[in-house]
Amino acid sequence: QVQLVQSGGGLVQPGGSLRLSCAASGSVFSINAMNWYRQAPGKERELVAGVTNSGRTNYADSVKGRFTISRDNAKNSVYLQMNSLKPEDTAVYYCNAEIRSFAMRDYWGQGTQVTVSS
């Protein structure tokens, strides 16, 4: 059974930084894209950043220049470094990955709260 387990997050002041981590465990044969999504109260879940298995990245316009996504294929992990955080970044953040176990399917992490407030 495959699981995505997240860590990181919490409360930070505007302008601060946080780092989110997400690791896949279980019967992982291969991982394609790995992504970070977020969902703020009353809003739909949105893609924040993604990275392919070859290292190509993409970002939402709202986080370009402030957030950096990276992955460690040897550890089946993806990270999100968030700098210059703003109150509007407050949301629950979810990692997502397309993983081949006994079949290829999408998996989601448990979610972690990020709150940016003074």
Buried (B, 14 or more C-beta within 10 A) or exposed (E): EBEBEBEBBEEBEEEEEBEBBBBBEEEBEEBEBBBBBBBBEEEEBEEBBBBBEEEEEBBBEEBEEBBBBBBEEEEBBBBBBBBEBEEEBBBBBBBBBBBBBEEEEEBBBEBBEBBBEE
